[in-house]
Amino acid sequence: MTVMVDSPLTEGPERSSKLVGRAQGLYAVAAQQEVALLMVMNFAFMSGKFNGSSISVVGRNPILHAVREMPVLGGSGVFRYGRGYALARTVWVDAKTGSGIVEYNVSVLHL
């Protein structure tokens, strides 16, 4: 199963939190022994000081783990030559619909 996403990217996990961009990419089931996804995601910023810039995260996402670490493999604009990591933590999920809120704490070194 593969799912394309184009989700709101906000400052915080609250539904009322300020929109700063879009999380755009795909998830694909990528494991046989546990629930893990291949994640290919761009965090595209569309407001504020990072407007027009993006961060690219590509990696394995074992979604049942409390915290998942994935590499930042690059970026554009302010984040050109970006390298680092993203820590993902599920805040809320609806198992029936697949909808949820995931918090990303991202550390990036860039020029």
VENURWO-V740595 format. One record per backbone hydrogen bond with DSSP energy under -1.0 kcal/mol. CO is the residue of the C=O (numbers start at 0). NH is the residue of the N-H. E is the energy in kcal/mol with one decimal. If there is no record, write none. Layout:
((CO/NH/E) (CO/NH/E))
//
This chain:
((0/28/-2.3) (2/26/-2.3) (4/24/-2.0) (6/22/-3.1) (8/19/-3.1) (8/20/-1.5) (13/16/-1.9) (17/10/-2.0) (19/45/-3.0) (20/8/-2.5) (21/43/-2.9) (22/6/-2.6) (23/41/-3.0) (24/4/-2.8) (25/39/-2.5) (26/2/-2.9) (27/37/-3.1) (33/35/-1.1) (35/29/-2.5) (36/60/-3.2) (37/27/-1.8) (38/58/-2.3) (39/25/-2.7) (40/56/-3.2) (41/23/-2.8) (42/54/-1.5) (43/21/-2.4) (44/51/-2.4) (47/50/-1.8) (49/52/-2.5) (52/44/-2.8) (53/75/-2.1) (54/42/-3.0) (55/72/-2.2) (56/40/-3.1) (58/38/-3.2) (60/36/-2.2) (60/62/-1.5) (61/64/-2.4) (67/87/-3.0) (69/85/-3.1) (70/57/-1.5) (71/83/-1.4) (73/55/-2.6) (75/53/-1.1) (75/78/-2.0) (76/79/-1.8) (78/81/-2.0) (79/110/-1.3) (82/108/-3.4) (83/71/-2.2) (84/106/-2.7) (85/69/-2.5) (86/104/-2.6) (87/67/-2.3) (88/102/-3.0) (91/100/-2.8) (93/97/-2.9) (98/93/-3.1) (100/90/-2.8) (100/91/-1.6) (102/88/-2.2) (104/86/-2.5) (106/84/-2.0) (108/82/-2.1))
//
